[in-house]
């Protein structure tokens, strides 16, 4: 090879920059190149990348740096460079064929891994020699071949004779070579894969080299013939051969014949690939076995299109069309290519497929680089014929085939300039088949269901059709009709860009002319869908107002009874398109809103049993609602027409809706309210900008008026309904609260738009209605107040409005929300609530809402101040609202106790009562006929803690009335006072658990009351009287009394004074209710009360007051009751009292105890003398000093007894008396002697 560093004198200035490529190695076809980085389409050795094609077209030296030395080695022999081809042309071509034969013989060798390397290098060497020779022919023609004048009479040298014959010899030899190598399509199929050795060098089998050598031969023959024609500028006749038609062979006929054969071969190879692929994957499957075939297509395109610039030469597309048309020609006399082409199973599909793929090759320039800016040569004439054949009804059209055809057509629309005729041809077909679904039974359509779902999805489909780049999987995702819409969009957009509105007018005329009243009435549901898809697309790419107006006119042709939801969806879609394009929607809104109002009225008057009609109406109404919401959310500014969309239809609709339907309408309301507020805030920001000119100010004022009009419409058509539903359970409570909160925020931003009944302070009025009113559902209040408290601007507005008590009112509502958390469950049978966790019945959502409200409430300044003054370092956990409320009450009690001045205490009492409000009304639902055990537990425990922790507050005259009402309502209701009627078990359980709190609080109030506490003491006694017996256990075992609420109250009291007061009251009640009886009748249940009394004595200190009140009753039980259990318990009580008095007096006689016994003897000495002696014997065993002072009284009683009966001395009684005296030591012995000596 020649040294590539040597500059060629034939190198032109335009190609000097291309010397950087490997000029020392002639170009050839090669698919071995590194494309890991992407973007590289051809090898650096290729005819395109090396610049060989460009040299050919520009008629430049094909290899400017090669074959410049005197000799050249070809097929291993040295030849004289400038004369070899003239002198030995036939020898050289013979050697060429011999080398080709040698390569063919290598095909029979085994290509195992051990031999592949040797075979590869042998085959590559042969190929390089052959390619080098053909390039030498090109160089020789360009540099050394001289044009001889045949008419010259000057004697010529024998060499010149041979040189003059060379062109004819070359034509003959090239023709012979082509006959020898045969057709590309006749080569055996090869595996394009390669082996790799240890150095990662790719090794190919001989078949690969043979195939690529054939490609080189076919192309280089064309190059040689082209250069020969350019060099000689005349027709060269062959001397040895004639062509197949019997004419003399010329360089021109050989070129044309070879081009035809080569294209036929390429088509045949492509056809063999097409027959193996699925229709759905056609465009994703390429027709070239390897990049070298692709390069050959590109080379042919450039060469043939270059030659077509001269007369009598055809363009590449004409060559290809001529061959493809033979698939559709049936007459046998038509001219056929020299090699027969196999008839494809799908001629149309193959033609579309090959044309589309080949069209993509036009993007490559002469260097093989893609040029996206290049205008590709179109082939619309042939494609139009394909289209007409594709939609011909004679052959029967299959949707799966049509999709592939149109996908190819769409791809061609991307490549070529627009052609309106394509749209016209397709529209003729689809206009007749609008009612078809264009579906494939075995292939689900992803796009169709999405389109029907909503107006937005219809718009999304249109936007997809208008995209410049389409999904490569259109076949599976879109119907052929949708692909047609993509074609329509692409063609019209391109045409309007190039030629203005004229193409649109052409298309519009064609499409509009197909729709008239009869055609509209023929449309089915599917047809309507296709109708709207078409016109939405036209509106998107052209004049939306003109298209929408025409659509409205066409819809008027439909019968009034035809109420398809698609008509509503289509109208909404046009509304949204208007909004997207920032157009006034007045024309569409006027008619559509009026239709909505009519349907809302029908919905209102429809009966519940007409569910089918009602469901149909609701489907239409919900489409309108969703559409209007989208319109507001898309709109950047409002027009007067937006107000039309919010007409009286909503007022009627709200009254007719059920819960699920109301949820949809209220969601719509919230979305529109939020959008109005956002737009108002943006408007305020624009107004605050400086240097705003008059025009802008005028525009902003107009926008503000339009906003105010829409806001007023919302108040007018929605708010009155919300206000009327505050106590109803029809409206979903969370959404009612959310909507009310949104209206409150609207009133804050735009107070002037609120109705007159909320003026002059609409924000305060709204909060009063939905946040502070005690009659509405707590679920609404909790959610509403959460919205209110988390809006700092709203809180600030209230502070500035002069509403100084808004925090107190909010706290009051919070307390009510917690206390009434079980109210909603009262409609459920009580057995769902007994013996279960009280937390269970409360909805999780409501508990979360209460927790959120609690968290926000604890940020209020008043609440923070209370906890701070109470010195509570860690605030309660908001996640447990009940515990938080308890801690809040306790903090208020502590804060009040820490106050010093009377004025501060008075103000604190007032504020505390304001927090509570009508608290008894809040808990009243739990005390009715429907019982909630969880609600009762909550009520009694929280109010009990309130009574105890606020005892000092309740001791004041302001708060004492509330305490009295609490006791009357919760502890002494009318049902408690009815002894014959049992209290409900859940209520009794709740009272039992919380009664100690009430008793302790009442006792503290009694001790600290500013006024006379006689009535409160009376209430305390009544409470103890009612519940001391109710909570006595059935079994009178002392160990069972530890959890009695009265004893728990005594046990858990922190201060002495309340304990003493409570114990005194308990003792009085026991004496009055159980130990005081008229005559000799004692009340029932003596055993349990005696057991309770014993437990009372054990847990508290026994004082003289208790001895004086209870001991007579205990002694009476011992005397009058014979029941063993009563006697045993009475005896234990007596023993405990005696021991306690003995310990209390330090061993000295207990005069008080003696006094009680003396009165007892005087009362029962005449009737129950023997029982008295027995009792005193037991007492004497414990403490003689208690009984000894009673000797005189006993003796006197003996004397009076004997005197009364008049029978003299009673020996039996005296004997019993002596037995008692025997236990009293010396004093007793002395008295016995007196008795025996008759001194007594």
Residue, then its C-alpha position, 0 to 999 in steps of 0.5 A: x500500500x502507498x504511504x498515506x502521508x504523501x499528499x496527492x496532487x489530485x486532492x481538492x481543497x474541499x476535501x483536505x480536511x478529510x485526510x485524517x481518516x485512514x486513506x491508506x486502506x481503501x473503504x469497504x463495507x464493515x459492520x465492525x465498529x464500536x458504537x457503545x457511546x451511541x450516535x454512530x451509524x456506520x464504520x469509519x472504513x465505510x464508503x460514507x464515513x470515508x468520503x468515498x460517496x462524496x468524491x464519486x458525486x463530486x467527480x474527484x479522485x477516489x483515493x488521492x493518497x493511494x496508487x501513486x508509486x510506479x508499481x502496484x501489487x495486485x493479487x500478489x503480483x507487481x504491476x506497472x501502475x499506469x499501464x496494468x489495466x490496459x495491458x492486462x485487464x482480462x488477466x486481472x479480472x480472471x485473477x479476481x474471479x479466481x480469488x473469489x473462488x478461493x474465498x467460496x471454497x473456504x465456506x466448506x471448511x469447519x468453523x470451530x473455535x480452533x480454526x476460526x482465526x486462520x480462516x478469518x485472516x485468510x478470508x479477510x486477505x482475499x477480500x482486501x485483495x479483491x477490494x483493492x483491485x476494484x478501487x485500482x480500476x476506479x483510480x485508473x479511470x480517473x487518473x490514467x484513462x485518456x479519451x480518444x477521438x475515434x475519427x482521428x486519422x493520425x497513426x496511433x501506438x498499439x498501446x493507445x489502441x488497447x487503451x481506446x478499447x479499455x472502456x468496452x473491455x471494462x463493460x464486458x468484464x464488469x458484466x461478466x463479473x456480475x454474472x459470476x457473483x450472482x444476486x445478493x438474495x441468492x447468498x446462503x444466510x449467515x450468522x452475523x455474530x462473531x467470535x472473540x479471541x483472547x485479545x478481544x479481536x472479533x473473528x468472522x467466518x468466511x461466509x461473513x467475508x463473502x457476503x461483505x465482498x459481494x456487497x463491495x462488488x455490487x457497489x463498486x461496479x456501480x461506482x466504476x460505471x458511474x466514473x466511466x460515464x463521467x470520464x468519457x461523456x459518451x455511451x460505451x458499448x460492450x463487444x462481448x455481451x448483449x443484455x437480456x433484451x437482446x440489445x447491445x450492452x452499454x455502460x448505461x444499460x448495465x448501470x440501470x440493469x444492475x441498479x434494478x437487480x440490486x434493488x430487487x435483491x434488497x427488496x427480496x432480502x427485506x421481504x424475507x425478514x418481513x414475513x417473520x415479524x408480527x404486524x404489531x412489531x413491524x415498525x420496531x423491526x428493521x429490514x436490514x440484516x446488518x448496518x452494511x445493508x443500511x449503508x448500501x440503501x443510503x449509497x443508492x439513494x444518494x447516487x440515484x437522486x444525484x443522477x436524476x438531476x440529468x435528463x432520462x434518469x430516474x430518482x431513487x423513489x421512482x426506481x423503488x416504486x416501479x419495483x413495489x408496484x409489481x406486487x399489485x400488477x396482475x397482467x403478465x406482459x408488464x415489465x418485470x425485474x431481471x430477478x423474480x421477487x417472491x410475492x409477499x403474503x401482505x403486499x400492502x403491509x410490506x410496501x408500507x413497511x419498506x417505504x417507511x424504513x427506507x424513507x428514514x435513510x434520507x436523514x443521512x448525508x453523504x458522510x453518513x451523519x444524520x441531518x435532522x434539518x435536511x428536507x427529505x425527498x417525499x414519495x407521497x404519490x406512491x403513498x397516496x396510492x397505497x392509502x387508497x388500496x389500504x382502505x379499499x372496502x373490496x378487499x375487506x379491511x382488518x383493523x390490525x393491518x390498518x393500524x400498521x399502515x397508518x402508523x407507517x403513514x404517521x411516521x412518513x408525515x414526520x419525515x416529509x412535507x405535509x400532504x393534505x391529500x392523505x388526510x382527505x383520503x383517510x377521512x373518506x374512509x373514517x367518515x363512513x365508519x364513525x360508529x365503529x370501535x376500531x378494536x382488535x378482539x385479541x388486543x385490549x385497548x389501553x387508550x379507549x377506556x381512559x378516553x371515556x372516563x372523563x373530559x380531562x382524559x379526552x383532552x389528554x388524548x387530543x394532546x397526545x395526538x398533537x404531540x410531535x413525537x408519538x409513542x412507538x407502541x401506538x399499535x397496541x395503545x391506540x386504535x387506527x382512528x386515533x392514529x388517523x387523528x395523529x396524522x390529521x394533527x401533524x399534517x394540518x399543523x405542518x401545512x398551516x406553518x408553511x402555507x397559512x390558514x388555507x390548508x385548514x380551510x380545505x380540511x375544515x370544508x371536507x370534514x364539516x361537509x360530512x355532518x348533517x342532521x341525518x348523520x348526527x342522528x345515526x351516531x351511536x355512543x361510540x360514534x359520539x366518542x369519535x365525533x368529539x375526539x375529532x372536533x376536539x383535535x380540530x379545535x386544538x390545532x386550529x380555530x377553537x371558537x369556530x370549531x366549538x360553535x359548529x359542534x354546538x350547532x351539530x349537537x342541536x340536531x340530536x333528539x332531546x331524548x338522547x341524553x348521553x353522558x358523552x355529550x356532557x363530557x364533550x361540552x366540558x372538554x371544550x370548556x376546558x380547552x377554552x380555559x387552557x387557551x385563556x378564552x372567554x367561555x361565555x358562549x359555552x357556559x350560557x347553554x351548558x349551565x342552563x341545561x345543568x339547571x334543568x337537570x338539577x330540577x329534574x333530580x330534585x323532583x325525581x322520586x326515590x323509587x325511580x333509581x334508574x332515572x335518578x342515577x342517570x341524572x346524577x351521572x350527568x350532573x356529576x360530569x358538570x360538577x367535575x368539569x366546572x371544578x376543572x375550569x376554575x382550577x385551570x383559570x388564571x383569571x375569571x370572566x363574568x361567564x364563570x358566574x353563569x356556571x354557578x347558577x341556582x341549579x346547585x341550590x336545587x341539587x343540594x336539597x336533593x342529594x343523599x350523603x354520598x352525592x353531597x360528598x361530591x358536591x361539597x368537594x367541588x365547593x371546597x375546591x372552588x372556594x380554595x381557588x377563589x381565595x388563591x386568585x384573590x391573594x394573587x390579585x392583592x399582590x399585584x395591586x400592592x406592586x408599585x408603579x402600576x399604570x392606569x390600564x393595569x389598574x383598570x384590569x385589576x379592578x375588573x378582575x376583582x369585580x369578577x372575583x367578587x361576583x363569583x364569591x357572592x354566587x357561592x354564598x348565595x347558592x351554597x351557604x344557606x344550605x350549609x347553615x340549615x344542615x348544622x344539626x343534620x346528619x345527612x351531610x357528612x360532618x367532616x365535609x360540612x366543617x371543611x366547607x364552613x371553614x372555607x367560607x369563613x376564610x372567604x369571609x376574612x379575605x372578601x368580607x363584602x361578598x358575605x350575605x347581609x345576615x352575617x354582616x357587619x362581622x361575617x368572620x365572627x358570625x361564621x365562627x359563632x354559627x359553626x364553632x361556638x354554638x352548642x347545638x351543632x355536632x361536636x364532630x363539626x365543631x372540632x374540625x371547624x375549630x382546628x381549621x380556625x386555630x391553625x390560621x394565624x391570620x384568622x386569629x389575628x383578625x378576631x383579636x382585632x375585631x374586639x372579640x376579647x373572649x374568643x379564646x374562652x369561647x373556643x376553650x368552652x367548645x373544646x370542652x364540649x367536644x371532649x365531653x360529647x365524644x360519645x354522643x353520636x353513638x347513642x343511636x346504637x344499642x347499649x349492649x355494644x358499649x357495656x364492658x368494653x374499653x370506653x375508647x372503642x366506640x369513638x371513631x378514630x377520625x374524630x379522636x385524631x381530630x380532637x387530638x389536633x384541636x387539643x394541640x392547637x388549643x394549647x398554643x392559645x395565650x390563655x391556656x399557656x398562661x394557666x399552665x404557666x401559673x400552675x407551674x406545669x412544666x410539661x404540657x399534656x399530651x394532645x394525643x389523649x384529649x381526655x387526660x389533657x382536659x383533666x390536666x387543664x381543669x387541675x391547672x385552673x384549680x392550682x392557679x386559683x389557689x395560688x392567687x392572692x388578691x380578691x380581685x384576681x380570684x373574682x376574675x378567675x372565677x368568672x373566666x373559669x365559669x365562662x370556660x365551662x358554659x352550660x356544661x350540664x347541657x353538654x352531658x345531658x344526652x348521656x343521662x336520657x333513656x338511651x345509655x352509653x356506658x362509655x359516655x357515662x364513665x367519661x361524664x362522671x369522671x371528668x365532672x368529678x375531677x372538676x368538682x374536686x380540683x375546683x373546690x375552692x372556686x365552687x366555694x365562692x358564691x358565683x360558682x356554688x350554684x353550678x356545684x348544686x346543679x351538678x350534684x342534683x343532676x349527676x348524684x341526686x337525679x330524680x331516678x336516684x330518689x325513687x327507691x323502688x326503681x333501680x338505677x341503670x347498671x352503667x350509671x351506677x358503675x360510673x357513680x361508684x368509680x367517681x363518687x370519691x372525687x365528688x365527696x372530697x370536693x364537696x367536703x373542701x367546699x363545705x370547709x371553705x365556703x364563703x356563705x353558710x354551708x347548711x344546704x351543701x352539708x344537707x346535699x352531702x348527707x343526701x348523697x352519702x345516704x343514697x349511695x352508702x347502701x347501694x355500694x355495700x357488697x352482698x357478702x358482709x365480709x370486712x375484706x370486701x369493703x376496701x373499695x367502697x367509694x365512701x371509704x376511698x374518699x376518706x382514704x385518699x383525702x389529702x387534708x384533715x379538715x375535709x376528712x373529718x367533715x366527711x366522716x362526721x357526715x357518714x357517721x350521722x347518716x349511718x346513725x340516722x338511716x340504720x341505727x335510729x328506728x321507731x320502736x323495736x324494728x331495725x332496718x334490713x341489711x344490718x350485717x353489711x352496715x355493721x361490716x362497713x362501720x367496723x371498716x370505718x373504725x379501722x381506717x380512721x381514728x375513733x373519737x367521742x362523737x362517733x362513740x356517742x352516735x354509733x355505739x347505742x345503735x351497735x348495742x341495740x343490735x346486740x340486744x334486739x337482733x338474734x341473727x348470728x352474723x349481726x351479733x358477731x359484727x356488732x360484737x366486733x364493733x363494740x370490742x373495737x370501740x372499747x379498745x380504741x377508747x381505752x387507747x385514746x384515754x391512756x388506760x384511764x376509764x373512758x367516761x364517755x363510753x361509760x355514759x353511753x352504757x349507762x343510758x343503754x342500761x337505763x333504756x333496756x335494763x327492764x327488758x333485756x337484762x340478761x343480754x346487758x349482763x352478757x355484753x358488759x361481761x365482754x366489755x369487762x374482759x377488755x376494760x374493767x374501768x368502763x364497767x365498774x362505774x356502771x355498778x350502781x346503775x346496774x344494782x339500781x336497775x335490779x332493784x327497780x326490776x324486782x320492785x316492778x314485778x313485785x315477786x321479791x328477790x329474783x334469784x336468777x337475775x341476781x345470779x346473772x348479775x353476780x356473774x358479771x360482778x365477778x369479772x370486776x375485781x374487788x369492787x365487784x366482790x364487794x357488790x356481790x357481798x352486799x347482794x348476799x347480805x340483803x343490803x340490796 
